[in-house]
Structures are given as structure tokens and as C-alpha cells.
Amino acid sequence: MTMVPPASLPPLNEALELAFNLAPVGMCVTRERCIEICNDAFARMFGYEQAELLDQPLAPLYPSLDEFTHTGNLGLPAMMDTGSYSDERVMRRRDGTLFWCHVVGRALDRAQPFARAVWMFEDISHRRVVSTPLTVREREVAQHIVTGATSKQIARHLNISHRTVEAHRGRLMRKLGATSTGELVALLLGMP
């Protein structure tokens, strides 16, 4: 292995800018859930030019305002507790198409996680396809089902009754043609 002498390495700021701009996943820095800066991969993933997204809220990138609010309500306590949050969720492109996305974020200050945070967005639609139209609540329930959460746990997270969760689970199974929870999870994850 050949070692590169330190004098030939690019300055740190240049290297960081290069890593941010050429990352194979979407990256952005947010301030109060508005996009402060993003890389080209992030903009292209959602069907925009970078400049169009600067200083814009994240809300239009979600299927609905309810899902934007719900995701914030889930992420805020986790970020306050650990400083980071991750999940897989359905997002919305500029043309209105929905896609599954793996999202990971880290807060600059755990006491005020949304004040400023760094986020990574990975389009996982190649392995997890949005094939059946689901309601907002069905998407929320599905998001928890794939993590292995029980109906009672999902009910607590969504502040609804476990019977309501069971009804949504049943509708999901019918819509996706699943005969068991294991098969439902596999279908939601895009597994054959």
C-alpha cells in the first residue's frame, strides 16, 4: 500500500465539499426542517435542481402534511434522546410519484434537534416498490409493521387503539394479497 504524503492531500474543506457533492446518496443540512443546503443526488432523487430546494421546507417531499408532521413527532424524541434518528418511509417526488426511502439524520444539538441537522436519504425503490395505493394511516402502520412492532406498540406510537391498528393491518393484507404477517412484511419490504 502506497502512502500519500500529507502535503499532496487536498485541504480539508475541499475534501469535505467533494465528499458532500459526490456522495452516492442524497444529503442535506436542515434548519428548522427547511433545506439549508443539499447535494445534487438529493435534488435529483426528488426531481428538482439544487437551487430550487434551498431554503425550502421539507414538507412538500412527503406524501402529505400529516406524514411530515407524524415523522417529525416520531423523530424528535429519538433525536433528543440519542442525537440521531433513522427509518424507512415513503417520500414524494416532484411529479407526485411515491417511493420508499431510507433516511438517517443527526442533530447538531440534542436539546434542539430540528434547529440544525444533517440528513442522508437513500432511494430504496429498487428493492422496495410502492405498488399499491395506501392511505396515509396504512403507510404509517406499514412503516411500523416492518420494524416488527406489535399492534399495541404501533397503537401507542400512533396514538390510536390496537383494534384500529388491527383493522389497518387487515386492509394492508387484503390490498397486498398477504396471508400472514410474515408474508405482509416481505411484501412491504419488496422481497419476492
Backbone as numpy.savetxt, mean C-alpha at the origin, in Angstrom:
# Nx Ny Nz CAx CAy CAz Cx Cy Cz
37.68 -9.90 -5.36 36.84 -8.73 -5.36 37.72 -7.50 -5.36
37.46 -6.58 -6.26 38.24 -5.36 -6.37 37.60 -4.28 -5.53
38.36 -3.65 -4.70 37.87 -2.55 -3.87 38.04 -1.24 -4.64
37.03 -0.41 -4.61 37.09 0.90 -5.24 37.63 1.89 -4.23
38.66 2.64 -4.58 39.19 3.61 -3.63 38.13 4.66 -3.31
38.06 5.13 -2.06 37.05 6.10 -1.65 37.02 7.35 -2.51
38.15 7.78 -3.04 38.21 9.01 -3.83 37.39 8.89 -5.12
37.18 7.67 -5.62 36.45 7.51 -6.88 34.94 7.29 -6.67
34.50 7.21 -5.43 33.06 7.06 -5.16 32.36 8.39 -5.35
31.11 8.37 -5.86 30.39 9.64 -6.01 30.07 10.22 -4.63
29.91 11.53 -4.55 29.53 12.14 -3.27 28.22 11.52 -2.78
28.04 11.48 -1.47 26.89 10.81 -0.86 25.56 11.35 -1.40
25.39 12.65 -1.47 24.12 13.21 -1.96 23.82 12.75 -3.39
24.84 12.71 -4.22 24.66 12.26 -5.61 24.26 10.80 -5.64
24.90 9.99 -4.81 24.58 8.56 -4.76 23.16 8.33 -4.24
22.75 9.08 -3.22 21.40 8.95 -2.68 20.36 9.37 -3.71
20.61 10.44 -4.42 19.69 10.90 -5.46 19.58 9.86 -6.57
20.71 9.28 -6.94 20.73 8.25 -7.96 19.91 7.03 -7.50
20.12 6.60 -6.26 19.39 5.45 -5.73 17.89 5.73 -5.70
17.49 6.91 -5.27 16.08 7.28 -5.21 15.46 7.31 -6.60
16.13 7.96 -7.53 15.57 8.14 -8.88 15.56 6.87 -9.71
16.51 5.98 -9.48 16.58 4.77 -10.30 16.08 3.51 -9.58
15.52 3.67 -8.39 14.99 2.52 -7.66 13.96 1.80 -8.53
13.95 0.47 -8.51 13.00 -0.29 -9.34 11.58 -0.31 -8.76
11.37 0.36 -7.64 10.05 0.46 -7.02 9.71 1.94 -6.86
8.43 2.21 -6.70 8.00 3.59 -6.48 8.38 4.04 -5.09
8.92 5.25 -5.02 9.30 5.82 -3.72 8.80 7.26 -3.66
8.40 7.66 -2.44 8.00 9.05 -2.25 8.24 9.46 -0.81
8.35 10.76 -0.62 8.42 11.36 0.70 7.14 12.17 0.83
6.45 11.97 1.95 5.19 12.68 2.16 5.29 13.61 3.36
4.48 14.64 3.30 4.32 15.59 4.40 2.82 15.72 4.61
2.35 15.28 5.78 0.91 15.29 6.09 0.09 14.61 5.00
0.58 13.46 4.53 -0.06 12.62 3.54 -0.23 13.30 2.18
0.67 14.25 1.89 0.78 14.87 0.58 2.17 14.55 0.04
2.29 14.39 -1.26 3.54 13.99 -1.88 4.49 15.19 -1.97
5.58 15.09 -1.25 6.59 16.15 -1.29 7.52 15.94 -2.48
7.92 14.69 -2.67 8.78 14.31 -3.80 8.52 12.84 -4.09
8.67 12.45 -5.36 8.52 11.04 -5.73 9.48 10.74 -6.87
9.76 9.45 -7.04 10.61 9.06 -8.16 9.74 8.75 -9.38
10.39 8.55 -10.51 9.69 8.30 -11.76 8.91 6.98 -11.70
9.47 5.96 -11.04 8.78 4.67 -10.93 7.43 4.83 -10.22
7.39 5.67 -9.19 6.15 5.93 -8.45 5.14 6.60 -9.38
5.57 7.66 -10.06 4.67 8.40 -10.95 4.12 7.50 -12.06
5.01 6.74 -12.72 4.58 5.86 -13.81 3.62 4.78 -13.32
3.84 4.27 -12.11 2.98 3.23 -11.56 1.53 3.70 -11.51
1.35 4.98 -11.20 0.00 5.53 -11.07 -0.48 6.25 -12.33
0.38 6.32 -13.38 -0.03 6.93 -14.64 0.15 8.43 -14.72
1.06 8.98 -13.94 1.29 10.41 -13.92 2.74 10.73 -14.30
2.99 12.01 -14.53 4.34 12.55 -14.61 4.70 12.99 -13.19
5.99 12.93 -12.86 6.42 13.31 -11.51 5.90 14.68 -11.10
6.05 15.67 -11.95 5.68 17.04 -11.62 4.19 17.17 -11.28
3.35 16.32 -11.86 1.92 16.38 -11.60 1.57 15.95 -10.17
2.44 15.16 -9.55 2.16 14.62 -8.22 2.73 15.46 -7.08
3.68 16.32 -7.38 4.33 17.10 -6.32 3.31 18.00 -5.61
3.36 17.96 -4.28 2.47 18.75 -3.41 1.00 18.34 -3.52
0.74 17.16 -4.08 -0.63 16.66 -4.20 -0.92 15.64 -3.11
-2.17 15.56 -2.65 -2.52 14.56 -1.63 -2.46 13.14 -2.20
-2.24 12.18 -1.32 -2.23 10.77 -1.71 -3.64 10.24 -1.98
-4.65 10.89 -1.46 -6.03 10.38 -1.52 -6.48 9.96 -2.92
-6.21 10.71 -3.99 -6.69 10.28 -5.31 -6.05 8.98 -5.82
-4.99 8.51 -5.16 -4.35 7.27 -5.58 -5.02 6.05 -4.94
-6.01 6.27 -4.11 -6.78 5.20 -3.46 -8.10 5.02 -4.20
-8.69 3.82 -4.14 -9.97 3.59 -4.82 -11.09 4.51 -4.32
-11.00 4.93 -3.05 -12.04 5.80 -2.50 -11.45 6.60 -1.33
-12.14 7.67 -0.98 -11.72 8.48 0.17 -11.83 7.66 1.45
-12.85 6.79 1.53 -13.01 5.92 2.71 -11.78 5.03 2.89
-11.25 4.48 1.79 -10.08 3.59 1.90 -8.83 4.38 2.27
-8.71 5.59 1.78 -7.59 6.46 2.17 -7.65 6.72 3.68
-8.85 7.05 4.17 -9.04 7.33 5.59 -8.80 6.07 6.42
-9.36 4.96 5.98 -9.22 3.69 6.72 -7.75 3.28 6.81
-7.02 3.37 5.71 -5.61 2.99 5.73 -4.82 3.89 6.67
-5.14 5.16 6.68 -4.49 6.08 7.62 -4.79 5.70 9.06
-6.04 5.32 9.33 -6.43 4.92 10.69 -5.72 3.64 11.12
-5.44 2.74 10.18 -4.70 1.52 10.50 -3.22 1.81 10.69
-2.66 2.63 9.81 -1.23 2.88 9.82 -0.75 3.77 10.94
-1.55 4.76 11.34 -1.11 5.72 12.33 -0.68 5.08 13.65
-1.49 4.22 14.28 -1.05 3.63 15.55 0.19 2.75 15.39
0.27 2.02 14.27 1.45 1.17 14.04 2.70 2.02 13.90
2.59 3.14 13.18 3.75 4.01 13.00 4.13 4.71 14.30
3.14 5.02 15.11 3.45 5.63 16.42 4.14 4.62 17.33
3.74 3.37 17.20 4.31 2.31 18.04 5.70 1.87 17.58
5.85 1.65 16.28 7.12 1.08 15.78 7.91 2.00 14.86
7.25 3.05 14.37 7.92 3.95 13.44 7.72 3.56 11.98
7.11 2.38 11.74 6.91 1.95 10.36 5.57 1.23 10.22
5.15 1.06 8.96 3.90 0.38 8.67 4.02 -0.24 7.28
3.44 -1.42 7.10 3.42 -2.04 5.78 2.14 -2.84 5.61
1.71 -2.95 4.37 0.55 -3.78 4.05 0.50 -4.00 2.55
-0.48 -4.77 2.13 -0.79 -4.93 0.71 -2.20 -4.42 0.55
-2.38 -3.50 -0.40 -3.67 -2.85 -0.55 -3.97 -2.61 -2.03
-5.22 -2.35 -2.31 -5.63 -1.99 -3.66 -5.44 -0.48 -3.81
-4.81 -0.09 -4.92 -4.60 1.33 -5.23 -5.25 1.63 -6.58
-5.28 2.91 -6.94 -6.00 3.33 -8.15 -5.06 4.11 -9.08
-5.02 3.71 -10.34 -4.24 4.44 -11.33 -5.05 5.65 -11.84
-4.37 6.53 -12.53 -5.00 7.73 -13.07 -6.21 7.39 -13.95
-6.12 6.29 -14.70 -7.21 5.91 -15.61 -8.35 5.19 -14.90
-8.25 5.07 -13.58 -9.31 4.45 -12.79 -9.14 2.96 -12.55
-8.18 2.31 -13.21 -7.98 0.88 -12.97 -7.40 0.66 -11.58
-7.77 -0.45 -10.99 -7.32 -0.81 -9.64 -6.23 -1.86 -9.74
-5.29 -1.82 -8.79 -4.21 -2.80 -8.76 -3.75 -3.01 -7.32
-3.21 -4.22 -7.07 -2.68 -4.53 -5.75 -1.28 -3.95 -5.64
-0.98 -3.43 -4.45 0.29 -2.76 -4.22 0.81 -3.13 -2.83
2.10 -3.46 -2.75 2.77 -3.67 -1.47 3.35 -2.32 -1.06
3.03 -1.87 0.15 3.44 -0.54 0.60 4.16 -0.66 1.95
5.29 0.03 2.05 6.05 0.08 3.30 6.42 1.53 3.55
6.21 1.99 4.78 6.55 3.37 5.11 7.25 3.48 6.44
8.03 4.54 6.58 8.74 4.82 7.83 8.58 6.30 8.15
8.21 6.58 9.40 8.01 7.95 9.86 9.33 8.57 10.28
9.47 9.85 10.02 10.63 10.58 10.50 10.55 10.75 12.01
9.32 10.98 12.52 9.10 11.18 13.95 7.92 10.32 14.39
8.17 9.34 15.24 7.10 8.43 15.67 5.97 9.16 16.38
6.25 10.27 17.03 5.21 11.01 17.73 4.23 11.67 16.75
4.70 11.98 15.54 3.87 12.59 14.51 4.16 11.89 13.18
3.71 10.65 13.03 4.10 9.84 11.86 3.76 10.44 10.51
2.65 11.15 10.40 2.27 11.67 9.10 2.90 13.03 8.80
3.57 13.62 9.79 4.21 14.91 9.56 5.20 14.80 8.40
5.97 13.72 8.39 6.89 13.45 7.27 7.24 11.97 7.31
7.15 11.32 6.15 7.42 9.89 6.08 7.98 9.53 4.70
8.69 8.41 4.66 9.25 7.88 3.42 8.48 6.60 3.11
8.06 6.46 1.84 7.23 5.32 1.43 7.79 4.62 0.22
7.61 3.31 0.18 7.97 2.48 -0.96 6.68 1.80 -1.43
6.39 1.88 -2.72 5.21 1.26 -3.32 5.68 0.29 -4.40
5.25 -0.96 -4.29 5.60 -1.97 -5.29 4.33 -2.52 -5.91
4.21 -2.38 -7.21 3.07 -2.92 -7.95 3.19 -4.44 -7.96
2.23 -5.12 -7.33 2.28 -6.60 -7.28 1.14 -7.20 -8.12
0.61 -6.42 -9.06 -0.51 -6.90 -9.88 -0.13 -8.07 -10.76
1.15 -8.29 -11.01 1.57 -9.44 -11.82 1.32 -10.76 -11.08
1.27 -10.71 -9.76 1.01 -11.94 -9.00 -0.30 -11.89 -8.22
-0.89 -10.73 -8.17 -2.15 -10.58 -7.44 -3.04 -9.63 -8.24
-3.98 -10.20 -8.95 -4.79 -9.45 -9.91 -6.12 -9.06 -9.28
-6.56 -7.83 -9.56 -7.91 -7.41 -9.18 -8.81 -7.90 -10.31
-9.42 -9.08 -10.10 -10.18 -9.72 -11.17 -11.68 -9.59 -11.00
-12.13 -9.31 -9.80 -13.55 -9.22 -9.53 -13.84 -7.90 -8.82
-14.85 -7.17 -9.29 -15.17 -5.91 -8.61 -15.63 -6.18 -7.17
-14.99 -5.53 -6.23 -15.34 -5.67 -4.82 -15.75 -4.32 -4.28
-16.61 -4.34 -3.26 -16.98 -3.10 -2.59 -15.82 -2.64 -1.72
-15.90 -1.41 -1.26 -14.87 -0.87 -0.37 -14.70 -1.78 0.84
-15.81 -2.14 1.47 -15.74 -2.97 2.68 -15.20 -4.36 2.36
-15.58 -4.93 1.23 -15.05 -6.24 0.85 -13.53 -6.18 0.67
-13.04 -5.09 0.07 -11.58 -4.94 -0.08 -10.91 -4.83 1.29
-11.54 -4.10 2.21 -10.97 -3.96 3.56 -10.93 -5.32 4.26
-12.02 -6.07 4.17 -12.07 -7.40 4.80 -11.04 -8.31 4.13
-10.97 -8.27 2.80 -10.00 -9.11 2.08 -8.58 -8.81 2.50
-8.28 -7.53 2.70 -6.94 -7.12 3.11 -6.55 -7.79 4.43
-7.51 -7.95 5.33 -7.23 -8.58 6.62 -7.26 -10.11 6.54
-8.12 -10.64 5.68 -8.20 -12.11 5.54 -6.84 -12.67 5.11
-6.20 -12.00 4.16 -4.93 -12.54 3.65 -3.81 -12.49 4.69
-3.99 -11.72 5.76 -2.98 -11.70 6.83 -3.23 -12.81 7.85
-4.37 -13.53 7.68 -4.68 -14.62 8.61 -5.52 -14.17 9.79
-6.01 -12.94 9.77 -6.82 -12.43 10.87 -8.16 -13.17 10.94
-8.63 -13.39 12.15 -9.93 -14.03 12.37 -11.03 -13.00 12.15
-12.26 -13.48 12.05 -13.40 -12.56 11.88 -13.50 -11.60 13.05
-13.26 -12.08 14.25 -13.32 -11.20 15.42 -12.22 -10.14 15.39
-11.02 -10.52 14.96 -9.93 -9.55 14.84 -10.24 -8.51 13.77
-10.76 -8.99 12.63 -11.12 -8.07 11.55 -12.21 -7.11 12.03
-13.18 -7.64 12.74 -14.28 -6.81 13.26 -13.74 -5.71 14.16
-12.79 -6.04 15.04 -12.19 -5.02 15.91 -11.46 -3.97 15.09
-10.68 -4.40 14.08 -9.94 -3.46 13.24 -10.87 -2.51 12.49
-11.98 -3.06 11.99 -12.89 -2.27 11.16 -14.03 -1.64 11.95
-14.08 -1.95 13.24 -15.12 -1.42 14.12 -16.52 -1.81 13.62
-16.66 -3.09 13.28 -17.94 -3.65 12.87 -18.12 -4.97 13.62
-19.30 -5.59 13.51 -19.53 -6.85 14.22 -18.86 -8.01 13.46
-18.55 -9.08 14.20 -17.93 -10.24 13.54 -18.92 -10.91 12.59
-20.22 -10.78 12.85 -21.23 -11.33 11.94 -21.21 -10.58 10.60
-20.98 -9.29 10.66 -20.87 -8.50 9.42 -19.64 -8.94 8.64
-18.55 -9.20 9.35 -17.34 -9.70 8.69 -17.63 -11.03 8.03
-18.33 -11.91 8.73 -18.69 -13.23 8.17 -19.54 -13.07 6.91
-20.46 -12.11 6.92 -21.30 -11.88 5.74 -20.42 -11.42 4.56
-19.47 -10.53 4.83 -18.57 -10.07 3.76 -17.68 -11.21 3.28
-17.21 -12.04 4.20 -16.39 -13.19 3.83 -17.19 -14.12 2.90
-18.46 -14.36 3.25 -19.32 -15.20 2.43 -19.51 -14.63 1.02
-19.73 -13.30 0.94 -19.87 -12.67 -0.38 -18.58 -12.77 -1.17
-17.45 -12.58 -0.49 -16.15 -12.72 -1.17 -15.99 -14.13 -1.73
-16.35 -15.13 -0.93 -16.21 -16.52 -1.37 -17.10 -16.79 -2.60
-18.32 -16.26 -2.58 -19.22 -16.46 -3.73 -18.68 -15.73 -4.96
-18.27 -14.49 -4.80 -17.77 -13.70 -5.94 -16.54 -14.33 -6.57
-15.66 -14.89 -5.72 -14.41 -15.44 -6.24 -14.49 -16.94 -6.50
-15.61 -17.57 -6.14 -15.79 -18.99 -6.38 -14.97 -19.87 -5.46
-14.70 -19.39 -4.26 -13.91 -20.16 -3.29 -14.83 -21.06 -2.47
-14.32 -22.26 -2.11 -15.11 -23.18 -1.30 -14.60 -23.28 0.13
-13.45 -22.65 0.40 -12.89 -22.66 1.76 -12.12 -21.36 1.98
-11.83 -21.07 3.24 -11.05 -19.87 3.55 -9.66 -19.97 2.94
-9.07 -21.15 2.97 -7.74 -21.34 2.36 -7.75 -21.04 0.87
-8.80 -21.51 0.20 -8.93 -21.23 -1.24 -9.18 -19.74 -1.47
-9.97 -19.11 -0.59 -10.23 -17.66 -0.70 -8.92 -16.89 -0.57
-8.12 -17.24 0.41 -6.83 -16.57 0.60 -5.96 -16.74 -0.64
-5.89 -17.97 -1.17 -5.09 -18.23 -2.36 -5.58 -17.38 -3.53
-6.89 -17.28 -3.71 -7.44 -16.47 -4.81 -7.15 -14.99 -4.60
-7.27 -14.52 -3.36 -6.98 -13.12 -3.07 -5.50 -12.79 -3.29
-4.65 -13.77 -3.02 -3.22 -13.57 -3.21 -2.78 -13.79 -4.65
-3.73 -14.24 -5.48 -3.40 -14.46 -6.89 -2.64 -15.74 -7.14
-2.78 -16.69 -6.23 -2.11 -17.98 -6.38 -3.00 -18.91 -7.20
-2.40 -19.75 -8.05 -3.21 -20.67 -8.87 -3.89 -21.74 -8.04
